[in-house]
Amino acid sequence: MTARILAVSPACVFCRIVAGDEPAEVVWNDDVAVGFLDTRPLFHGHTLLVPRSHVETIADLEPADVGPFFQRVRSIAAWMPEATGCVGTFVANNNLVSQSVAHLHVHVVPRTKGDGLRGFFWPRTRYAEGELAATGDRLRAVFGARSAASA
């Protein structure tokens, strides 16, 4: 991100997660973005990546920040198969319409052939006891190893 004071909104749940003031299963955390598991995932490993600074839509992201932010999206999407055993990923972003939290966030969803996801019907699931932390552990291990290897 460009050198500036980051805008935050205390009323925003994602800003509170970024600040560490709201619990979340964080799987990515650097100076550009924070990634955490969606608590109502499409599939286990469904990660939300948010910029550290509070912006509501992709159009609000500073032009200089687009590349660094989407490099993180790209990396998480590339590493997801190793972390979850999926075959590929679905990457999505809503702007205003269907945006459940007014803070830019990109969904990186693990996919496998025949997983049942069709069109825009997104059946949400839940993690069973202990699955959220176990999934987070697997993602952090792979993301951390891959990030260190590409540095």
Z-matrix of the N, CA and C atoms (Angstrom, degrees):
N
C 1 1.446
C 2 1.528 1 107.52
N 3 1.291 2 115.62 1 155.52
C 4 1.444 3 119.40 2 178.81
C 5 1.524 4 109.22 3 -69.13
N 6 1.321 5 116.24 4 155.20
C 7 1.462 6 120.45 5 -178.01
C 8 1.527 7 109.57 6 -73.70
N 9 1.314 8 116.12 7 107.52
C 10 1.453 9 122.08 8 177.24
C 11 1.524 10 107.96 9 -165.74
N 12 1.289 11 116.08 10 167.13
C 13 1.458 12 119.83 11 175.69
C 14 1.520 13 107.44 12 -73.21
N 15 1.313 14 116.51 13 129.86
C 16 1.454 15 121.07 14 -178.70
C 17 1.520 16 110.74 15 -76.79
N 18 1.314 17 115.33 16 132.64
C 19 1.462 18 120.50 17 176.40
C 20 1.519 19 108.43 18 -78.53
N 21 1.299 20 116.67 19 134.72
C 22 1.465 21 121.42 20 176.05
C 23 1.522 22 108.82 21 -132.30
N 24 1.304 23 115.25 22 155.66
C 25 1.455 24 121.57 23 177.26
C 26 1.524 25 107.96 24 -125.68
N 27 1.329 26 118.17 25 108.08
C 28 1.469 27 120.40 26 -179.34
C 29 1.527 28 113.21 27 -57.51
N 30 1.333 29 118.46 28 -23.77
C 31 1.460 30 121.46 29 179.35
C 32 1.533 31 111.65 30 -78.04
N 33 1.327 32 117.54 31 -12.94
C 34 1.462 33 122.28 32 -175.66
C 35 1.532 34 110.46 33 -89.26
N 36 1.325 35 116.53 34 122.55
C 37 1.464 36 120.77 35 -179.41
C 38 1.536 37 111.25 36 -61.31
N 39 1.328 38 117.97 37 -35.43
C 40 1.464 39 119.48 38 179.82
C 41 1.526 40 111.11 39 -70.89
N 42 1.325 41 118.61 40 -35.95
C 43 1.470 42 120.73 41 174.38
C 44 1.530 43 110.01 42 -63.12
N 45 1.323 44 117.36 43 -38.17
C 46 1.466 45 120.44 44 178.60
C 47 1.525 46 110.75 45 -67.94
N 48 1.339 47 117.95 46 -35.57
C 49 1.469 48 120.53 47 175.14
C 50 1.523 49 109.63 48 -65.05
N 51 1.329 50 117.09 49 -46.24
C 52 1.470 51 121.62 50 178.55
C 53 1.526 52 110.39 51 -56.49
N 54 1.329 53 116.50 52 -41.91
C 55 1.468 54 121.72 53 -178.57
C 56 1.525 55 112.89 54 -75.81
N 57 1.334 56 117.35 55 -11.73
C 58 1.456 57 120.76 56 -177.44
C 59 1.515 58 113.08 57 84.17
N 60 1.325 59 116.70 58 12.33
C 61 1.461 60 121.65 59 -178.05
C 62 1.526 61 113.26 60 -93.15
N 63 1.312 62 117.27 61 -6.68
C 64 1.463 63 123.20 62 -179.62
C 65 1.528 64 106.91 63 -129.40
N 66 1.325 65 118.32 64 132.80
C 67 1.461 66 118.81 65 -178.77
C 68 1.529 67 111.94 66 -67.26
N 69 1.326 68 114.94 67 141.48
C 70 1.461 69 121.93 68 176.49
C 71 1.521 70 107.27 69 -161.89
N 72 1.317 71 115.97 70 156.24
C 73 1.461 72 121.40 71 175.88
C 74 1.531 73 106.54 72 -90.05
N 75 1.337 74 115.02 73 87.00
C 76 1.471 75 122.19 74 -175.83
C 77 1.526 76 109.44 75 -76.93
N 78 1.335 77 115.40 76 127.94
C 79 1.464 78 121.03 77 -179.47
C 80 1.526 79 111.93 78 -116.83
N 81 1.322 80 116.95 79 -9.90
C 82 1.464 81 122.15 80 177.44
C 83 1.516 82 107.68 81 -146.71
N 84 1.331 83 116.64 82 136.11
C 85 1.454 84 119.68 83 -179.75
C 86 1.520 85 108.52 84 -157.29
N 87 1.313 86 116.72 85 110.15
C 88 1.467 87 120.43 86 174.62
C 89 1.525 88 108.70 87 -143.18
N 90 1.310 89 117.20 88 -167.90
C 91 1.457 90 120.95 89 -175.26
C 92 1.530 91 113.23 90 -73.59
N 93 1.320 92 118.12 91 -9.17
C 94 1.458 93 122.69 92 -177.81
C 95 1.524 94 112.28 93 -104.08
N 96 1.333 95 116.22 94 -43.90
C 97 1.466 96 119.79 95 -169.88
C 98 1.520 97 111.72 96 -149.37
N 99 1.309 98 113.98 97 162.26
C 100 1.457 99 122.51 98 173.38
C 101 1.531 100 106.83 99 -126.51
N 102 1.324 101 115.57 100 132.62
C 103 1.457 102 121.10 101 176.73
C 104 1.517 103 109.28 102 -117.09
N 105 1.317 104 116.70 103 137.96
C 106 1.458 105 121.09 104 179.85
C 107 1.516 106 109.20 105 -145.85
N 108 1.320 107 114.86 106 157.54
C 109 1.449 108 120.11 107 -178.40
C 110 1.521 109 111.00 108 -73.76
N 111 1.321 110 115.40 109 136.29
C 112 1.458 111 121.80 110 173.39
C 113 1.523 112 106.60 111 -68.71
N 114 1.317 113 118.02 112 131.18
C 115 1.466 114 120.52 113 -177.75
C 116 1.528 115 112.39 114 -77.54
N 117 1.316 116 117.07 115 -13.48
C 118 1.473 117 122.01 116 173.66
C 119 1.522 118 107.05 117 -126.31
N 120 1.328 119 116.44 118 71.39
C 121 1.465 120 120.55 119 -170.34
C 122 1.520 121 113.56 120 -75.49
N 123 1.316 122 114.27 121 157.00
C 124 1.459 123 119.06 122 168.07
C 125 1.521 124 108.13 123 -69.47
N 126 1.340 125 116.39 124 -45.56
C 127 1.458 126 123.50 125 175.19
C 128 1.520 127 107.08 126 -143.15
N 129 1.321 128 116.51 127 154.10
C 130 1.466 129 120.06 128 -179.06
C 131 1.521 130 110.08 129 -58.17
N 132 1.322 131 114.94 130 131.97
C 133 1.455 132 121.78 131 -175.86
C 134 1.518 133 112.42 132 104.03
N 135 1.334 134 117.82 133 -9.21
C 136 1.473 135 123.25 134 178.71
C 137 1.531 136 108.08 135 -54.20
N 138 1.315 137 114.95 136 112.77
C 139 1.458 138 121.96 137 -173.70
C 140 1.521 139 110.88 138 -110.92
N 141 1.318 140 116.21 139 139.06
C 142 1.459 141 122.70 140 172.32
C 143 1.516 142 107.39 141 -105.39
N 144 1.328 143 117.12 142 127.07
C 145 1.460 144 121.52 143 177.21
C 146 1.520 145 107.85 144 -111.22
N 147 1.331 146 116.32 145 127.25
C 148 1.464 147 121.69 146 -177.73
C 149 1.520 148 109.74 147 -126.10
N 150 1.335 149 117.02 148 145.19
C 151 1.466 150 118.40 149 172.53
C 152 1.530 151 109.04 150 -70.60
N 153 1.319 152 116.03 151 151.22
C 154 1.469 153 119.93 152 179.00
C 155 1.524 154 111.96 153 -62.88
N 156 1.301 155 116.59 154 -34.04
C 157 1.456 156 120.81 155 -179.45
C 158 1.520 157 110.25 156 -85.55
N 159 1.321 158 116.35 157 143.13
C 160 1.467 159 120.51 158 -179.83
C 161 1.525 160 109.98 159 -75.71
N 162 1.314 161 114.37 160 108.84
C 163 1.462 162 122.46 161 168.84
C 164 1.517 163 105.78 162 -131.72
N 165 1.319 164 116.80 163 144.49
C 166 1.458 165 118.95 164 -174.88
C 167 1.522 166 113.65 165 -84.57
N 168 1.330 167 117.42 166 -37.64
C 169 1.466 168 120.01 167 -175.83
C 170 1.521 169 110.21 168 -133.43
N 171 1.312 170 115.00 169 169.09
C 172 1.460 171 120.07 170 178.68
C 173 1.530 172 111.02 171 -61.62
N 174 1.334 173 117.01 172 -31.64
C 175 1.465 174 120.50 173 178.59
C 176 1.525 175 112.03 174 -67.68
N 177 1.332 176 116.88 175 -21.86
C 178 1.463 177 121.16 176 -179.98
C 179 1.528 178 112.66 177 -85.37
N 180 1.320 179 117.51 178 -12.99
C 181 1.463 180 121.27 179 -179.86
C 182 1.524 181 108.69 180 -71.28
N 183 1.323 182 116.83 181 130.32
C 184 1.465 183 120.82 182 179.33
C 185 1.525 184 109.52 183 -55.97
N 186 1.334 185 118.13 184 137.96
C 187 1.465 186 120.40 185 -179.77
C 188 1.528 187 113.72 186 -51.58
N 189 1.307 188 117.52 187 -38.59
C 190 1.470 189 120.76 188 179.94
C 191 1.525 190 112.61 189 -68.92
N 192 1.333 191 116.95 190 -17.76
C 193 1.467 192 121.37 191 -177.79
C 194 1.530 193 113.27 192 -94.53
N 195 1.320 194 116.86 193 -13.46
C 196 1.464 195 120.72 194 -177.72
C 197 1.528 196 110.69 195 -61.18
N 198 1.322 197 117.54 196 -50.88
C 199 1.466 198 121.25 197 -178.64
C 200 1.521 199 112.92 198 -59.34
N 201 1.329 200 119.05 199 -53.95
C 202 1.465 201 119.75 200 179.47
C 203 1.533 202 113.09 201 -59.42
N 204 1.328 203 117.63 202 -40.02
C 205 1.460 204 120.24 203 179.92
C 206 1.530 205 110.27 204 -64.41
N 207 1.334 206 116.80 205 -48.65
C 208 1.459 207 119.15 206 -177.24
C 209 1.526 208 113.15 207 -74.86
N 210 1.328 209 118.26 208 -16.84
C 211 1.467 210 119.29 209 169.01
C 212 1.525 211 109.48 210 -63.78
N 213 1.327 212 117.34 211 -37.90
C 214 1.470 213 121.06 212 177.64
C 215 1.534 214 110.33 213 -68.34
N 216 1.336 215 116.75 214 -41.72
C 217 1.474 216 120.02 215 176.58
C 218 1.522 217 109.03 216 -58.39
N 219 1.321 218 116.28 217 -47.07
C 220 1.463 219 121.69 218 -179.30
C 221 1.524 220 111.10 219 -59.38
N 222 1.309 221 117.20 220 -45.82
C 223 1.462 222 120.89 221 -179.02
C 224 1.521 223 111.53 222 -63.17
N 225 1.316 224 117.28 223 -46.63
C 226 1.466 225 120.23 224 -179.30
C 227 1.531 226 110.15 225 -62.33
N 228 1.331 227 116.90 226 -41.82
C 229 1.463 228 120.40 227 177.67
C 230 1.531 229 110.80 228 -62.93
N 231 1.321 230 117.49 229 -38.70
C 232 1.469 231 121.50 230 -179.30
C 233 1.528 232 111.83 231 -70.70
N 234 1.322 233 117.67 232 -33.74
C 235 1.462 234 121.66 233 -176.03
C 236 1.526 235 113.15 234 -90.39
N 237 1.308 236 117.55 235 -14.00
C 238 1.466 237 121.57 236 -176.95
C 239 1.531 238 112.93 237 -56.81
N 240 1.355 239 120.17 238 -43.07
C 241 1.467 240 118.48 239 179.55
C 242 1.528 241 113.42 240 -57.82
N 243 1.312 242 117.51 241 -41.66
C 244 1.466 243 119.74 242 178.01
C 245 1.521 244 111.38 243 -65.37
N 246 1.319 245 116.14 244 -37.44
C 247 1.462 246 120.59 245 -176.14
C 248 1.528 247 113.12 246 -75.36
N 249 1.346 248 117.22 247 -32.00
C 250 1.460 249 119.40 248 -172.65
C 251 1.525 250 114.40 249 -119.20
N 252 1.325 251 117.28 250 -12.22
C 253 1.456 252 120.07 251 -175.88
C 254 1.522 253 113.08 252 82.87
N 255 1.325 254 117.05 253 7.50
C 256 1.465 255 120.09 254 178.35
C 257 1.534 256 109.35 255 -72.73
N 258 1.311 257 115.68 256 170.04
C 259 1.468 258 120.86 257 178.85
C 260 1.520 259 110.79 258 -93.09
N 261 1.316 260 116.94 259 -36.74
C 262 1.459 261 122.36 260 -178.65
C 263 1.514 262 109.74 261 -153.72
N 264 1.324 263 115.39 262 -167.91
C 265 1.461 264 120.00 263 -178.84
C 266 1.522 265 110.73 264 -137.26
N 267 1.309 266 114.33 265 159.04
C 268 1.449 267 124.20 266 172.21
C 269 1.527 268 104.85 267 -114.70
N 270 1.327 269 117.25 268 125.86
C 271 1.461 270 121.71 269 -179.18
C 272 1.525 271 107.32 270 -117.22
N 273 1.341 272 116.10 271 126.23
C 274 1.462 273 119.53 272 -175.14
C 275 1.524 274 111.62 273 -142.19
N 276 1.318 275 114.50 274 152.99
C 277 1.460 276 122.70 275 176.58
C 278 1.526 277 107.97 276 -144.44
N 279 1.315 278 116.92 277 131.12
C 280 1.463 279 121.89 278 172.85
C 281 1.521 280 108.04 279 -104.93
N 282 1.317 281 116.49 280 144.02
C 283 1.454 282 121.81 281 174.33
C 284 1.517 283 108.26 282 -120.41
N 285 1.308 284 115.81 283 109.69
C 286 1.459 285 126.08 284 179.84
C 287 1.530 286 112.72 285 67.36
N 288 1.324 287 119.25 286 -65.46
C 289 1.457 288 121.36 287 179.53
C 290 1.527 289 108.44 288 -71.19
N 291 1.308 290 117.01 289 127.65
C 292 1.468 291 124.74 290 -178.22
C 293 1.525 292 113.32 291 65.40
N 294 1.308 293 117.61 292 14.87
C 295 1.463 294 121.15 293 177.07
C 296 1.529 295 107.16 294 -90.59
N 297 1.332 296 116.20 295 103.50
C 298 1.465 297 120.58 296 -172.92
C 299 1.522 298 113.64 297 -69.91
N 300 1.317 299 117.58 298 -27.63
C 301 1.462 300 122.60 299 175.50
C 302 1.522 301 106.85 300 -126.12
N 303 1.328 302 116.82 301 129.72
C 304 1.462 303 121.56 302 -176.79
C 305 1.529 304 111.44 303 -79.53
N 306 1.323 305 115.01 304 60.08
C 307 1.472 306 123.68 305 174.82
C 308 1.519 307 103.80 306 -146.62
N 309 1.319 308 117.19 307 126.55
C 310 1.463 309 120.79 308 -178.98
C 311 1.522 310 109.98 309 -47.29
N 312 1.316 311 116.24 310 127.94
C 313 1.458 312 120.79 311 174.75
C 314 1.521 313 109.07 312 -148.77
N 315 1.319 314 114.57 313 140.48
C 316 1.449 315 121.90 314 179.03
C 317 1.519 316 107.63 315 -112.11
N 318 1.321 317 115.75 316 130.30
C 319 1.458 318 122.49 317 177.27
C 320 1.523 319 108.49 318 -87.48
N 321 1.324 320 117.66 319 128.21
C 322 1.458 321 122.42 320 170.05
C 323 1.524 322 105.13 321 -117.19
N 324 1.328 323 114.79 322 110.07
C 325 1.454 324 121.57 323 -171.47
C 326 1.525 325 110.11 324 -114.11
N 327 1.341 326 117.82 325 124.03
C 328 1.465 327 119.62 326 176.69
C 329 1.527 328 110.33 327 -67.51
N 330 1.343 329 116.75 328 139.70
C 331 1.467 330 121.78 329 -177.89
C 332 1.518 331 110.88 330 -131.42
N 333 1.304 332 115.45 331 147.91
C 334 1.459 333 122.98 332 170.87
C 335 1.522 334 107.54 333 -135.78
N 336 1.308 335 116.19 334 152.96
C 337 1.466 336 120.70 335 178.73
C 338 1.527 337 108.72 336 -60.86
N 339 1.327 338 115.89 337 132.86
C 340 1.455 339 120.62 338 179.45
C 341 1.519 340 114.36 339 78.13
N 342 1.341 341 117.76 340 18.18
C 343 1.468 342 119.99 341 -177.71
C 344 1.526 343 113.45 342 -75.94
N 345 1.322 344 117.76 343 -6.60
C 346 1.463 345 120.78 344 175.55
C 347 1.514 346 115.34 345 93.91
N 348 1.326 347 118.64 346 -5.93
C 349 1.464 348 120.03 347 179.42
C 350 1.527 349 107.93 348 -78.86
N 351 1.323 350 115.68 349 120.55
C 352 1.459 351 120.67 350 -178.16
C 353 1.522 352 109.80 351 -130.41
N 354 1.306 353 115.91 352 128.11
C 355 1.459 354 120.66 353 176.91
C 356 1.516 355 112.01 354 52.99
N 357 1.313 356 115.06 355 -129.67
C 358 1.455 357 119.11 356 -178.34
C 359 1.522 358 112.47 357 -107.80
N 360 1.325 359 116.19 358 19.84
C 361 1.453 360 120.95 359 171.67
C 362 1.517 361 107.20 360 -86.44
N 363 1.310 362 116.63 361 109.12
C 364 1.459 363 121.96 362 -174.64
C 365 1.517 364 109.73 363 -113.44
N 366 1.316 365 117.78 364 90.00
C 367 1.466 366 119.55 365 179.28
C 368 1.529 367 110.70 366 -73.74
N 369 1.290 368 116.02 367 114.02
C 370 1.466 369 120.79 368 -178.93
C 371 1.524 370 109.99 369 -79.39
N 372 1.327 371 115.44 370 150.11
C 373 1.459 372 121.68 371 177.21
C 374 1.518 373 108.50 372 -123.49
N 375 1.306 374 115.65 373 -172.28
C 376 1.467 375 121.58 374 175.41
C 377 1.513 376 107.96 375 -135.06
N 378 1.310 377 116.11 376 157.64
C 379 1.454 378 121.46 377 173.64
C 380 1.525 379 108.73 378 -86.57
N 381 1.319 380 117.10 379 138.54
C 382 1.461 381 121.31 380 172.81
C 383 1.530 382 107.83 381 -76.04
N 384 1.303 383 115.95 382 167.39
C 385 1.474 384 121.82 383 179.25
C 386 1.531 385 110.12 384 -49.96
N 387 1.324 386 116.56 385 123.79
C 388 1.459 387 122.52 386 176.38
C 389 1.520 388 115.19 387 86.89
N 390 1.335 389 117.78 388 -16.51
C 391 1.471 390 119.77 389 -177.45
C 392 1.521 391 113.24 390 -71.04
N 393 1.319 392 118.12 391 -35.64
C 394 1.465 393 121.31 392 179.66
C 395 1.523 394 109.95 393 -60.14
N 396 1.318 395 117.63 394 -50.64
C 397 1.469 396 121.60 395 -179.45
C 398 1.524 397 111.56 396 -65.38
N 399 1.331 398 117.42 397 -40.44
C 400 1.465 399 120.39 398 179.71
C 401 1.528 400 111.16 399 -64.85
N 402 1.320 401 116.69 400 -41.08
C 403 1.462 402 120.74 401 177.51
C 404 1.526 403 109.62 402 -65.63
N 405 1.312 404 116.69 403 -43.72
C 406 1.466 405 120.73 404 176.90
C 407 1.513 406 112.08 405 -58.86
N 408 1.325 407 117.38 406 -42.16
C 409 1.470 408 121.50 407 178.04
C 410 1.524 409 111.39 408 -59.43
N 411 1.347 410 116.78 409 -45.51
C 412 1.475 411 120.74 410 -179.86
C 413 1.526 412 110.71 411 -62.83
N 414 1.329 413 117.13 412 -45.58
C 415 1.462 414 120.47 413 -179.10
C 416 1.526 415 111.07 414 -64.35
N 417 1.326 416 117.37 415 -46.25
C 418 1.465 417 120.02 416 179.69
C 419 1.521 418 111.51 417 -59.80
N 420 1.328 419 117.19 418 -40.18
C 421 1.465 420 120.77 419 -179.47
C 422 1.521 421 110.92 420 -62.41
N 423 1.321 422 117.34 421 -47.64
C 424 1.464 423 120.38 422 -179.00
C 425 1.523 424 110.93 423 -71.13
N 426 1.333 425 117.86 424 -47.40
C 427 1.455 426 120.62 425 -178.65
C 428 1.523 427 110.69 426 -60.61
N 429 1.327 428 116.92 427 -42.11
C 430 1.473 429 120.55 428 179.58
C 431 1.519 430 111.82 429 -64.98
N 432 1.331 431 117.02 430 -44.15
C 433 1.459 432 120.64 431 179.61
C 434 1.528 433 111.15 432 -64.99
N 435 1.312 434 116.29 433 -44.79
C 436 1.476 435 119.85 434 -179.15
C 437 1.518 436 111.35 435 -67.73
N 438 1.323 437 116.92 436 -39.74
C 439 1.453 438 121.12 437 179.49
C 440 1.532 439 109.90 438 -63.01
N 441 1.332 440 116.83 439 -43.67
C 442 1.457 441 120.37 440 179.63
C 443 1.535 442 111.07 441 -65.38
N 444 1.325 443 116.59 442 -37.24
C 445 1.451 444 120.92 443 -179.80
C 446 1.521 445 112.67 444 -68.99
N 447 1.342 446 116.31 445 -29.60
C 448 1.472 447 118.65 446 -178.40
C 449 1.521 448 112.20 447 -91.38
N 450 1.327 449 117.96 448 -4.32
C 451 1.470 450 120.79 449 -178.83
C 452 1.515 451 111.90 450 -75.86
